[in-house]
């Protein structure tokens, strides 16, 4: 019997359909809020993540892509954009997955975690469009070591950042993580499994993947004029490794 999963989200975003399209349906836009994903802009084009195939290309109204694997797994991502009065846009997102083969732990983790990850990514998209829309981004990503999968790992990461138990979403904070430059930031997102920090020139995202058996990790969307990507990634990876040594 086929296993099926579908998730739908509608988010009103502070940008025009053209601005939202540039953020979700182009490679440079994706660097600002989610992860590297190059997209060939036509039906039948290749999406680098997966890789998937573009099945609908109708800017700035609808985008869809599909992945089919030999093991019976298929994945469909759709974006539906609708303009609203006042220059905002409603982004409707549909994620549909089917597995007709042998279901393993990867499928189970995906089903369990997709909703929370998607909500965090969509919040990051809103922050990008509100504060940094159109700016070129440098993307940095790092994951903790194998020991960063333990139940307490995200608590360790939070303490390593210097976020106290009394910090709430919306608070202005100054953080001094070991071996890194201080961060003056707004806590723009805070749940048991995710932390979002917004600085004057970046979005810092922290993921409690340990809740689903994965290492904790981070992604940075940096909008400063000159960022040494390799140096920055190395510094944050050392920070993660140091906490879980």
Secondary structure, DSSP 8 states (H G I E B T S, - for coil): --EEEEEEEEEEESS-HHHHHHHHSSHHHHTTTS----B-SSTT-EETTTTEEEEEEETTTEEEEEEE-TTSEEEEEEEEEEEETTTEEEEEEEEEEEE-S---HHHHHHHHHHHHHHHHHHHHHHHIIIIITT---EEEEEE--GGGGSTTHHHHHHHHHT--TT--TT-EEEE--TTS--EEEEEEEE-SSEEEEEETTEEEEEE-GGGGTS--EEEEEE-SS---HHHHHHHHHHHHHHHT-
